[in-house]
Structure formats: C-alpha cells, structure tokens
Amino acid sequence: MDRSYLFAPGHNRKLLGRVFDAGADAVMLDLEDAVPPEAKESARHLVADALAQQPAWVRVNAARTALCEADLAAVAGAAYGIRIPKAESADDVAWVAERAPGKPLICAIESARGVLAAAEIAAVPGVRHLAMGGVDLARDLNATSGNLQTLYVRSHLVIASRAAGIQPPIDSVHAHLDDETGLREQAEFARSLGFFGKSAIHPRQLSVLHEVFTPTTEQIAWAHEVLAAFDAAGGAALQLPGGEFVDLPVADRAHRVLALAGSLCSG
C-alpha cells in the first residue's frame, strides 16, 4: 500500500518533470481542479507524454462530463489508475470504469451525497480505494476542516471500505504547507481510524506521511513478541509479561503489522 500520493498539475511541464523524483510512493497527475479551463487540452497531452515515461495515477474531471470523457480518451490507456473526483453514485464510477477498462480506481468522496453513497461506490468492481476530499467536503457541509468535524465521515469511509473488501481509504491533503504539526496530527488521526496513506501537495510533506504510515520499531517488536508468545502457547489465549491479553484477533493484528512492514521494505 502507498503511504503518499503526490499531486502535480497536468499543465505544468516543469513540475511534471520533477514529481517522479520527489520520493512519493505514488504520483497523482491532475487534470481537474489544479488545471485552468483554458489549459485542459494541453494538460492532457503533457500528462499522456509523462505517462509514456513513468506510471502514475491520473485525477480526471468529474464523471459523466465532456471534460472527463476527453480526459479518459487521452490518458486512460497509459495511466496506472484513475482517481474519480466528486464521486456521488455507483453509476458515476461505472461510467468511468467502462471508459478505463481494467484500471484500478480511487473514488474521492467530496460531498454529502458522496458520503451517503460510499458503500455503493466502494462495491463497484475496479474500485481500490475511497478517498476523502476534505476541502470540497468541508465546503459542501459548511464545516471547518478540523479532526473532530471530519470524524463521522472518516469513520464512515473506513467502514464502507472494509465492508466492500477493498483497501483502506486515503486521507485528504493538508493544505497548509508550513504547518508540519497539523499535517502530522491529521495523518495520525486518520490512521488511528483505519485510513492508510494521504495525499500531498508538496514534496516536503512526504517525510511526515512516510513516518506516520510506516510501522515503528516498537510496533514491529510488539508484533514479534505477540506472535512468538501466541505460537508458543499453541494458539491459546495468554497474557504477556507486560500484562497485555493476547488472543487470535490480537495475533492477526500483529501479522498485519509485520506484513505491512515487509511490504514497505520490499517496495
């Protein structure tokens, strides 16, 4: 799984040349909000050229629009996957999936309608992740962007993703570049609820995201201790020397910690 998704505007040739070397786990080339209307067509050509050199996700324009249809015709074949903005129904997602066959999809939930439809959206074949579009969502809900204000939505997306059997949802960007403390707090909050990975708008945000979404040395040591004790007990419930009670769900959590650590090291 990817810890970071670094956005780059599709019409900016200079940034398209740099984004792949910035150190993000995944790159998101943007054809939507970051691209002004008069630059949409040139952005499609620049993104298509970039995809010929490096794999990347592409955020297209809103589903079932002429802009999105043109985006998909230009880049769907070469993109690693497609991010659908402002997804509000399973029909939105199916429309994109039909025009990007076989491509994994990230569906951004950015409105009240999208939140209510999240379970149906997550169940569409091809959807890999839901993602929270925090800026647009706050605007639609007339809410601020604090952690408490987004608790319900974040938890809802985690539950919808888990129920559909897809990977965990991806957290929204933190728009304040000089606020490393806020970035870390937001990422840690999202991860504590069951998110994995977060969008980024600048390379200097990446180190914090990678730290937050990478198992710590202490977590890995805990997982090894749990599994060693659980195996020694023959799979029976037990209490660790420090007092923690261990049974099968705890052992499963330890397995997930080690699997995640292993996948990040191999990646």
MILUMSE-478674 format. One record per residue (C-alpha): x, y, z. Coordinates in steps of 0.25 Angstrom, whole numbers, padded with zeros to 4 digits, always signed. Each point is the difference from the previous one (the first is absolute). Layout:
residues N
[[X Y Z]]
...
//
This chain:
residues 267
[[+0000 +0000 +0000]]
[[+0004 +0014 -0003]]
[[+0003 +0010 +0012]]
[[+0000 +0013 -0009]]
[[-0006 +0004 -0013]]
[[+0007 +0013 -0005]]
[[-0009 +0009 -0009]]
[[+0006 +0007 -0012]]
[[-0008 +0009 -0009]]
[[-0001 -0005 -0014]]
[[+0002 +0013 -0008]]
[[+0013 +0003 +0008]]
[[+0012 -0006 -0009]]
[[+0010 +0003 +0011]]
[[-0007 -0007 +0011]]
[[-0003 -0012 -0008]]
[[+0015 -0001 -0003]]
[[+0003 +0000 +0015]]
[[-0012 -0007 +0007]]
[[+0005 -0014 -0003]]
[[+0013 +0002 +0007]]
[[-0006 +0007 +0013]]
[[+0000 -0013 +0008]]
[[-0015 -0003 +0000]]
[[-0005 -0014 +0001]]
[[-0010 +0004 -0011]]
[[-0002 +0012 -0010]]
[[-0013 +0006 -0003]]
[[-0001 +0008 -0013]]
[[-0011 +0010 +0001]]
[[-0009 +0004 -0012]]
[[-0011 +0005 +0010]]
[[+0000 +0012 +0009]]
[[+0015 +0004 -0001]]
[[-0002 +0002 -0015]]
[[-0007 +0012 -0005]]
[[-0011 -0001 -0011]]
[[+0009 +0005 -0011]]
[[+0011 -0010 +0003]]
[[-0008 -0012 +0000]]
[[+0004 -0005 -0014]]
[[+0014 +0003 +0002]]
[[+0001 -0007 +0013]]
[[-0006 -0013 -0006]]
[[+0011 +0000 -0010]]
[[+0011 +0003 +0011]]
[[-0005 -0011 +0009]]
[[-0001 -0010 -0011]]
[[+0014 +0003 -0003]]
[[+0004 -0002 +0014]]
[[-0007 -0013 +0001]]
[[+0008 -0005 -0011]]
[[+0012 +0001 +0008]]
[[-0005 -0003 +0014]]
[[-0012 -0007 +0007]]
[[-0009 +0009 +0007]]
[[-0015 +0002 +0005]]
[[-0008 +0011 -0007]]
[[-0011 +0008 +0006]]
[[-0010 +0003 -0011]]
[[-0011 +0010 +0000]]
[[-0014 -0004 +0006]]
[[-0006 -0012 -0005]]
[[-0011 +0000 -0012]]
[[+0005 +0014 -0005]]
[[+0006 +0003 -0013]]
[[+0013 +0004 +0007]]
[[+0001 -0013 +0006]]
[[-0003 -0008 -0013]]
[[+0011 +0008 -0007]]
[[+0010 -0003 +0012]]
[[-0003 -0015 +0000]]
[[+0002 -0001 -0016]]
[[+0013 +0007 +0002]]
[[+0007 -0007 +0012]]
[[-0008 -0012 +0005]]
[[+0008 -0010 -0009]]
[[+0013 +0005 +0006]]
[[-0004 +0003 +0014]]
[[+0003 -0009 +0012]]
[[-0013 +0003 +0005]]
[[-0011 +0011 +0001]]
[[-0005 +0009 +0011]]
[[-0014 +0004 -0001]]
[[-0003 +0013 +0006]]
[[-0013 +0004 +0007]]
[[-0006 -0014 -0001]]
[[-0015 +0000 +0004]]
[[-0005 -0014 -0005]]
[[+0003 -0013 -0005]]
[[-0004 +0004 -0014]]
[[+0011 +0011 +0000]]
[[+0010 -0011 +0003]]
[[-0005 -0010 -0010]]
[[+0000 +0011 -0011]]
[[+0015 +0002 +0002]]
[[+0003 -0015 +0002]]
[[-0007 -0002 -0014]]
[[+0010 +0010 -0006]]
[[+0012 -0005 +0008]]
[[-0001 -0015 -0001]]
[[+0009 -0007 +0009]]
[[+0005 +0012 +0007]]
[[+0000 +0001 +0016]]
[[-0009 +0011 +0005]]
[[+0001 +0010 +0011]]
[[-0013 +0007 +0003]]
[[+0000 +0013 +0007]]
[[-0011 +0003 +0010]]
[[-0002 +0015 +0000]]
[[-0015 +0002 +0003]]
[[-0011 -0004 +0009]]
[[-0006 -0008 -0012]]
[[+0013 -0007 -0001]]
[[+0001 -0003 +0014]]
[[-0014 -0006 +0000]]
[[+0003 -0009 -0012]]
[[+0014 -0004 +0004]]
[[-0004 -0015 +0003]]
[[-0006 -0001 -0014]]
[[+0012 +0007 -0006]]
[[+0010 -0009 +0007]]
[[-0007 -0012 -0005]]
[[+0002 +0003 -0015]]
[[+0010 -0009 -0007]]
[[+0013 +0006 -0002]]
[[+0000 +0010 +0012]]
[[+0012 -0002 +0008]]
[[-0001 +0012 +0010]]
[[-0010 +0010 +0005]]
[[+0007 +0013 +0002]]
[[-0005 +0012 +0009]]
[[+0000 +0013 -0008]]
[[+0001 +0009 +0012]]
[[+0000 +0014 -0006]]
[[-0012 -0002 -0008]]
[[-0007 -0008 +0010]]
[[+0001 +0011 +0011]]
[[-0005 +0010 -0010]]
[[-0012 -0009 -0004]]
[[-0003 -0002 +0015]]
[[+0003 +0014 +0004]]
[[+0009 -0006 +0011]]
[[+0014 +0003 +0004]]
[[+0011 -0010 -0003]]
[[+0004 -0004 +0014]]
[[+0002 -0014 +0004]]
[[-0013 -0001 +0009]]
[[-0008 +0006 -0012]]
[[+0004 -0011 -0009]]
[[-0001 -0012 +0010]]
[[-0013 -0005 -0005]]
[[+0004 +0001 -0015]]
[[+0013 -0007 +0002]]
[[-0005 -0011 +0008]]
[[-0012 -0002 -0010]]
[[+0010 -0001 -0011]]
[[+0009 -0010 +0008]]
[[-0013 -0009 +0003]]
[[-0005 +0001 -0015]]
[[+0014 -0004 -0005]]
[[+0001 -0012 +0010]]
[[-0014 -0005 -0003]]
[[+0003 +0000 -0015]]
[[+0013 -0007 +0002]]
[[+0009 +0011 -0007]]
[[+0012 +0006 +0006]]
[[+0000 +0011 +0010]]
[[-0004 +0014 -0004]]
[[+0010 +0011 -0003]]
[[+0000 +0013 +0008]]
[[-0002 +0014 -0005]]
[[+0011 +0010 -0003]]
[[+0005 +0009 +0011]]
[[-0001 +0014 -0007]]
[[+0010 +0008 +0010]]
[[+0014 -0003 -0005]]
[[+0006 +0007 +0012]]
[[-0008 -0008 +0010]]
[[+0008 -0013 +0002]]
[[-0006 -0002 +0014]]
[[-0014 +0001 -0006]]
[[+0004 -0009 -0011]]
[[+0005 -0011 +0010]]
[[-0012 +0001 +0009]]
[[-0010 -0001 -0012]]
[[+0008 -0012 -0005]]
[[+0001 -0007 +0013]]
[[-0015 +0002 +0003]]
[[-0004 -0005 -0014]]
[[+0009 -0013 +0002]]
[[-0006 -0002 +0014]]
[[-0013 -0001 -0006]]
[[+0004 -0010 -0011]]
[[+0005 +0008 -0011]]
[[+0013 -0003 -0007]]
[[+0007 +0010 -0009]]
[[-0002 +0015 -0002]]
[[+0000 +0010 -0012]]
[[+0011 +0010 +0000]]
[[+0001 +0013 -0008]]
[[+0015 +0002 +0002]]
[[+0013 -0009 +0002]]
[[+0003 +0006 +0013]]
[[-0012 -0007 +0006]]
[[+0004 -0014 -0004]]
[[+0010 -0003 +0011]]
[[-0011 +0003 +0011]]
[[-0010 -0009 -0008]]
[[+0010 -0011 -0001]]
[[+0003 +0000 +0014]]
[[-0014 +0000 +0005]]
[[-0004 -0012 -0009]]
[[+0012 -0008 +0002]]
[[+0000 -0010 +0012]]
[[+0010 +0005 +0011]]
[[+0011 -0009 +0005]]
[[-0008 -0001 +0013]]
[[-0013 -0005 -0008]]
[[+0009 -0010 -0007]]
[[+0006 -0005 +0013]]
[[-0014 -0001 +0006]]
[[-0005 -0008 -0012]]
[[+0012 -0010 +0001]]
[[-0003 -0002 +0015]]
[[-0014 -0002 -0002]]
[[+0001 -0011 -0010]]
[[+0012 -0007 +0007]]
[[-0008 -0001 +0012]]
[[-0013 -0004 -0007]]
[[+0007 -0011 -0008]]
[[+0007 -0005 +0013]]
[[-0014 -0001 +0006]]
[[-0005 -0008 -0011]]
[[-0010 +0010 -0004]]
[[-0006 +0001 +0013]]
[[-0003 +0014 +0007]]
[[+0010 +0005 +0009]]
[[+0005 +0012 +0008]]
[[+0014 +0006 -0004]]
[[+0010 +0004 +0011]]
[[-0004 +0014 -0001]]
[[-0015 -0003 +0003]]
[[-0006 +0001 -0014]]
[[-0010 -0011 -0004]]
[[+0003 -0007 -0013]]
[[-0010 -0009 -0008]]
[[-0003 -0002 -0014]]
[[-0004 +0014 -0004]]
[[+0012 +0006 +0006]]
[[+0009 -0010 -0007]]
[[-0007 +0003 -0013]]
[[+0003 +0015 +0002]]
[[+0015 -0004 +0003]]
[[+0000 -0007 -0013]]
[[-0005 +0012 -0007]]
[[+0010 +0009 +0006]]
[[+0012 -0009 -0005]]
[[-0007 -0002 -0013]]
[[+0000 +0015 -0002]]
[[+0014 +0002 +0004]]
[[+0005 -0011 -0009]]
[[-0008 +0006 -0012]]
[[+0006 +0014 +0003]]
[[+0014 -0006 +0001]]
[[-0001 -0008 -0013]]
[[-0006 +0012 -0007]]
//
